[in-house]
Amino acid sequence: MKSVVFLMMVVELAGASLWARASAPMQKLGLASQACFFEPEINGRLNVEQSRVSLSNYQQATLMGGQGACFEVPPGSYSFRIEFLNSQRLFKARSISPEYKFSLARGELAVYEVYPATQGHRYTGGWRARLFEKRAGR
């Protein structure tokens, strides 16, 4: 429940931040869209494991359980991958997710949830993403 509340706060703050700057220098540069990523808190050792989100435009962010990051980008088509870094060496290997493709129009906000790949309750390695929310520009 705590993670859902935090995720909603990320969505609201990212949206407010984006719209507040829409008439600022960011709009002049064409950076009026945002892609956000959130890794919810998970009970257990996966909370301390790091995942790296890498966008096709070479922006990156490293996340752990309960953290989020947003990228400001010009409108257009992008892709991203999530790399499981195995930073605590608790698992056999690092892994990289499939490529996820997305497009953003001017002023759009897309929020993705980053989650561990599992089968039932067993971690199978790597991280995946799903679209949590997408908002049109104002």
N, C-alpha and C positions, 0 to 999 in steps of 0.2 A: 504494500500500500504506500509506504514511504517513497518507493521508487516512482510510482505513478504520479504522486503529488509533485515530486521533484521534476519529472519529465514535463508535466503541465506547466510548471514554473519556467523551464527552459524554453518551451514553446512561446509562452507569453512574453518573456524577456527578449527573446530573439525577435519576435514580431514587433514589439514596442521599439526595440533598438533599431530595427530595419526601417520602420516607418518614420521614426524621429529623424533619421539621417537622410531620408529620401530627397530632401531639398538641399542637403549639404554637399560638400565636395565629392562625396561618394557617387552621387548621381551624375555629376559632371564627368567622372571617370568611367561611368557606365557600370559601376559595381553596385547595382541596386537589387540584387537577388542574394539569397542565402541558402546554403545547404548545412543542416545541423545534424549532429550525430550524438547519441546518448547511449551509454552502457549502464543499464540498471544494476542496482546492488543485487548480488546473488549470495545466498548463504553458502559458506564454504570457501575453499581456497581459490576459486575462480575470481573472487573479488580483488585479489591482489595481483592477479595476472594481467599483464598489459596487452592491449591490442592497438595496432596502428592503422588508422584510416588514411589511405592515400588517394587523393583525387587525381584525375588525369591531367590537371593543370599544375601538378607538382606540389600542391599544398598537402601538408600532413599534420596529423594530430595523434598523440598517444593517449589512450584512455585506460582507466581502471574502473572497477565497479562504483557506480554512483557519480561518474563524471560525464560531462558533455562538452562539445566543442562546435563552433559554427564557423563556416567559411563564407566570406563575401566574394561573390563571383559575378562577372558580367552575364547577362542572359545568354543562354546557349545550351548545347548538349555536352554532357560530361559522363564520366564513369568513375567508379571507385572500387577499391579492393580493401579487404580487412586482413591484416596480417596478425596472426597469433604469435607473440614474441617468445612465449615460454620463458619469461623473465625470471621466474622463481625456480626454474628447472624441475618442476613438479610432474611434468609429462614427458613423453618420449621425444617429441620434436616440435619445431615451429611449423606453421602451415599458413597458406594464403587462401582466402575465400575465392569463390567464383567472381567474375567481374559483374558489377551492377551498373546499368546504364540509366541515366535520367536526363531530363531537360527542364530548364527553368526559363520562364518568361520574365520580362522586366518586372521587378518588384515581388516575385514569388518567393515563398519560403517553403522548403521541404525539410521535414524532420524524420530521421531514420533511427530506429532502435537497433542497436548492435547487441547480439545475444550469442551465447555459446551453442555450437552444434551439439545436439543431444539425440539420443534414441531412448525414449522413455525418460528415466531420470539419470541415465548414464551419459557422461560427457564423451563424445566420439572424436573430438579434435577440431580445432578451428573455430572461427566465428562466422556468423551470418548476419544479414541485415534485412529489415522489412520497413516499408514506409509506414510511419506512424501518423503523419499529418502533412497535408500540403495545402497552403493558403495562396490564393491569388493576390496579386498586387493591388494596391489601393489607388 
